[in-house]
């Protein structure tokens, strides 16, 4: 028998006898002899039996490369991400006791932190001696706790759920403006998976009239939309298992406003526009999700519509917008929800901007509209321009998930030969790495993610965790 035939017979035998007890040893042999098929079979077995391996003596035999490959694979089968953490910590301890050098920070970045409770991190991880003696690990886990409390993401954080978790991160769009094919906002509600490409589905339509330029925001498993109804005062709550429920009406009719949660039970709407009298608003209203009551709590220093907002600590930052008579603002207004006082920063936007969209990233706010992209450092209170990442469209959706920024739909207007305004909308959902923006990359690496059912302007949208379908 030739050597190659003998080798094939041995490989076939090993492949047929791969088990939980043998997969790690056979995997090492496969890597040493460059046997791709055997290596893949062993890896699949390890992915399937990861928890069992974690509770056996075979765990310590996994190499760092093997552990890394398993952690970063979406096909890793676990009941919860805490099982991943438990197995990882056992492996780190076994490697340390054997005198092997490990770099736990790199492996921590492969854990899917959106599925790990804060209390577990505090009691099981941030108290571990090995992790705490590594400065990068301590800093990373401290920022993970902050993320779990505030939702603010940062570089190195993996927020994508594994398929075995049964849930995924999604963008929910409430109402689509399909101009020029129709001149009203539909009651359609779309769900765009941010983890799977080309996965867009329709969900429960909202049972009320929708206006242009509304606002949506999320608290936990609930999405809220404000400014709906024929009078522009309605507020609605949506939860996947319940559907739509009408909340108490806002005190003052509005659209083109900002809306955001500052904690789990307190939502604020700021500024906006009321069609009756063509008035731009300066009022700030607070909604309590427990009592289902709205209260007027303060005023902006300057009436503002079409602005963007972001929350940092107890303050809501309101960027730009336009005032009465559509005069653009370059102001940054700051509403302190603790003191109920509104101030204005001395640092202004580089130029007046409206129809901005905002996402938080670490200690910065990324602001994008049709013609500009800005990074605002919340601690230094300075702006950096990244205009090469401008959206090129207006009234689009903007979300940040798993270190990528997604731009959804939107459109442009133009004046035709008859001096009539016409619109061209997009159905594209595309994404770019956040760090490309931060690092001021000049070569643009936008990636196609999905297409909407129809080209549309997008005004009310928010990201949230939903059951995987």
N, C-alpha and C positions, 0 to 999 in steps of 0.2 A: 504494500500500500504506500502511495506517495505521501510525502510529508504534508502537502496541502490538503490531501484527502483526509489524513489523520487529524489535522487541525480542525477541519470542517466537522468531522464526527464529534470531536471533543466539544466544539462550540455548540453544536446542535444539542448534545447531551446537557451541557450546562444551561442552555436556554430553556430546555424542557423541564429542568429541575429547579429553576429559580423559585425561591420561597422567601418568606419573611426572615427566616434564619440565615439564608445564604445570599440574599440579594446584594448586601453591602460587600461581601467578599468577592463575589463574581463580578461586581461592578469594578472593583479595583483591578482584577485580572483583565477585564475588558479594556480599561483605560491604558494599562501597561502594554497590551498587545494590539491596541488600536482596533478593537472589535466593536464596530458601531452598533450592529444589531443586538448583540448581547448587552452592551452598555445601556441601550434604550429600554430593553426588556427589564433590566435590573432597576433602572430609574423609575419606570412605571410601577413596579412592585413597591418600591420605597414610597412613592407618592401615595399609593393606595393604602399602605399599611404604616403610615408615618407615626401615628399615635402608638401603635403596638411596638414599633421599633424603639420609640422613645421610652417605653417602660421596660425595655430588655437590656441585657448586657451588650448587645450588638451595637448600641447607639454610639459608644465611644470609638468604634471602628470606622465610622463615617469620617471622611476627610473634610477639610474646610471647603474644598471645591464642591464636593457632593452636597454638603449642607447648604451652601449658597445656591446651587442649582435647584434644590428641593424647595427652599423658601421662596425663590423668585418665580416659581412655576404656578400658574393659575390652576393647574389640575391637582394641586395638593389637596387631599381629602381630609378635612378636619371638621369636627362638630362646631368648634368655635376657635377664634383666633387666640384665645387664652391657651388652648392646647398647643398652639404653635410656640407661644412664649415659654410654656412649661418645658417642652421638649428642647427648645433652644438653650434654655438656662441649664438643663441637665447636661447637654452636650458641652457647653462652655466650661462648666465645672469639671467634667471628666477630662477635657483637654488640658485644663490648668493643672489638675492633680497629676496628670501624666507628664507634666513638664513641657507641654507643647505651647508655643506662642500663638495666641489668638488675637484677633482684632474685632472685638464685639460690636464696635460702632457700625462697621460696614454691614454686619448681619442684622442689626436693629433696623436699618433703613429698608429691609425687605419684609418686615412685619407689616400687616395691613392694619394701621392704627385706628381707622374709623370703627373697627369692631372690637376694640379693647377698652373696657370701662376704666374710668379715672381711678376708682378705688383700687382696682387690681394693680395699676401702675404704681400707685402710692405704697401699697402694702407688700407687693411681691417683687417689684423691679427696682424702684428707686432706693430700696433699703438693702439691695444685694451688694456685698462688699466688692466683688469683682467689677461690677458696673460702676459703682461709686468711686472706685479708685482710678477710673478712666474719665478724665475731665470731659472729653467729647461726649461720652455716654451720658454723663450727668446733665450736661447742657441740653443734649438732644431729648432726653426723657422729660426734662423740665418744660421744654417747648411743646412736647407731645401733650402734656397735661394741659397747658394753655390752649392748645388746639381743641382738645376735647371739651373744654369749657366755653370757648369763644367761637370755634369753627374756623379760626384764622390759620391758613396753611403756610408752610415754609419749605425751604429747599431741603431735599432729602426725605421728606415725609411721603410715605406711600399710603394713599387713602382709598385705593381701589379694593372693593370687596372680592373675595374669592367666590367662584360659582357655587361651591359647596355651602356658602353662607346663606344662599337663597334670596339675597337682596342685592341691589345695585344702586349706584348713584345715577340720578336722572335729572334732566331739566324738564320742568313742567311749564308749558306755555298756555296761558289763559286768554283765549280770543285771538284771532288772527285778522289783520287788516289786509284783504286781498286786492287792494287797488292795483291796476285800474279796472279789474273785472267786476268789482262791486264797490259801493261807497258806504259800507257800514261794517262794523266789526262783528265777525261771526261769534257764535257762542262755543265754537270748537275748543276743546282742550286737548293738547297734544303732549305726549310723553316721549322725550328723546333720551335714549340710553347714552350716558357719557362713558360707558365702559365697553359697549359693543358697537361696532361700526354698522351704519345703515340699519339701525333698529329704531324706527319711529312708529308709534301707535297712537290711536285716538282713545281717550278715556272719557269719563263722565262730563258731558257738556254742562255748562253752568246755566241754571234755570232763571236767567234774568237778562235784561238788556245791557249790552256792554257799550261803553263810550270809547272814544279814542284816548290813547295815552293815559292808561290807568297804571296802578302800581301793585306789585305783589311781593310778599316776603314770607319767610318760613320760620316757625318755631317748632322744633322737634319733628313730629310726624304730621303737623298741620300746616297747610298753606292758607294764607289770608290774602284777599284781594279787596281793594277799597276804591270807592268812587263810581260804583256801578249803578244800574237802575236809571229810570227816566229822569230822576231828579239829581243824579250824581251823588247821592248820600249813602247808598247801600254799601254794606260790608258783608263779605261771605267767607266762610271757612270750609276748607276741603280736607278730608282725610280719606285715604284709599279704601278703608274698610267701612266707611260711613257714607261717603259721598258729600254733597254740598249741603251746608246748613247756613241759614241767614243769621247774621249777628245783628246787634243793635246798630242803628244808623249813625253815621258821623254827624256831628252838630252842623257842619258847614259843607255844602256841596263843593266838590273839587275834582279836578283831573290835572294831569301834568304835575303831580306832586311827588314828593319823596315819601317812602314808607320803609320802616326798618324796626326790628326788635332790638332792644338793648339788654334784656334778659328774657327768660323763658315765658314770662307772663305779661310783659309790657311792650306794646307796640306804639310807635309814634308816626304820625303823618305830618309833614312839614311843607308849608307853602302850597303852591299850585295855582290853578286858574279856574274861575267860575264863569261860565258862558253868560249868565245873566249879568249884564252891565259890563261884560268884557273886563273883569277885574282880576289882577294878579294878587295873590294872597300872601300875607305874612304870618297867618295864624299857625300854631302848633297844637295838635290834639293828641291826647294820650288814651290808649285803649287798654283796659285790663281784661285779660282773657278769662279770669276767674269770675269776676263780677259782671262781665259783659256790659261794661259802661265806658262811654267816651267822656273825656273831660278836657276842656280848653285849658292849657297849662302855661302858654307863653307865646311870644311873638319873635319872629326873625327880625334882625335889625333892618333888613331890606326885603320887601316883598319879592318873591322869586317863584318862577315856574320853569319847568324843563331843566332842573338842576340834577346833580348826582349827589348821593350821600354815602357815607361810610361811618361805621362805629369804631371808636378807639377808646378803651376803658369805659368811662361813663359819659363820653361826649359823642355827639353826632356832628360830623363835619359835612357841610353843605357846599358843594363846589359849583361855582358859576351859575348858569341859568340865565334867564332874562327877566327884566322887570316890566313895569307898565310901558305900553307902546312898543313892546318887543325890543327894548334896548338891552343888549347883551351885558352880562356881568363878568368881571374878572375877580370877583370877591370870593373869599373863603370864609363862610360864617360857621361858628362853632356854638352848638347848643349843649350846655351842660345839664344832663338829666337829673343830676343830684341837686344842683342849686336852682334849676329852672331859669338860668340866665343865658342870654345869647351874646356873644362877642364876635368881633371880626379880626382875623389875622392881619398883621401888617404885610405879610407875604401874600402877594396876589398871583393869580394865574398869569402865565406869560402874555396872554391876550384874552379878551372876552370869549367865553365858550358856553354853548348850551347843547342840549341833547347829548350830554356826556353819559357814559355808563361807567360804573366803578366796581372794582373788586379789591378786597384786602389781600395783601401778601406780606407775611411777616410783620414788620413795623412800617410798612408802606401801603399806599393806595395807588393802584394802577387805574388811570382814567383814559378812556378811549371814546372818540366820536368819529365822524366821517372824515375829518381832516387832520386829527392829531392823536398822539398817544403821549401821556405824561406819567411820570412816577413822582409821587409826593411822599417825601420822607417825613413821617409823623413826629419823629423826635427832633430832627434838625429843622423841620418846617421849610424845606427847600424843594423845588421842582427840577426834574430832569426831563428833557424832551426826547422822545423816541418816535418821531413822526413817521418813520418808515413802517411802523406797525399800526398806523391809522386804519380804520375799518373800511373806508371808501364808500360806506353807505350810512344812512341814518335810521333811527328807530329799529335797531337790531337787538338781539339778546346777547348778553355777555355773562359768562360764568367761568369760574376757575375750579378745576378738579384734577387732582393727582398730578400737579405740577404742569398742567397745560391750561391755556386760556382758550375758550371756545367762543366764536362769533357765529350767531345764528340769524339767518334771514336778513331783513333790512332792505332799504331801497334808496333810490335817488329821484329827484324831480327835475324837470326841465321845462322850458317854455317852447311850445311848438310854433309853427309858422303862423298859426291863427292867434298867437299870443295867449294861448290857453296852457295852463299848467298840466303836465302829464307825469306819470310815475312809472318807474321801472323797478320792480322788486326782485329779490333773490330768494332762491330756495336752498341755498348752500349752508351747510353747517361745517365749519372748518376750525382747526385748532393749531396752536403754536406753543412751543415750550416757553414757560414763563421766564426761564433763565436766558433765553434768547433776547427777550426784552430788557431784562435787568443788565445783561452784558453788552447791550447796544450792538447786537449783531447786524451787519449790513446786508448779508445774504439772507433772504427771507425763506423760511422753511415751513410755510403753512401746509397743513396736511388735511386732505378731505376726510370728513368723519361721517356725514350723512346728508340726506336731502329731505326737505320738508315735502308734504304732499302737494303743496302749491307755493309759488313765490309769495312772500308776505312781509309786511311790516310787523314788528314784534314790540309790544309795549309792556305787557304784564307777564312776568316770568320769574322763576326761582328754582334753585336746585334743591333736591331732597332725596332721601333714601326711600326706595320703594321695593316691594316684592319683585323678584325676578320672574318674568313671564316668558 
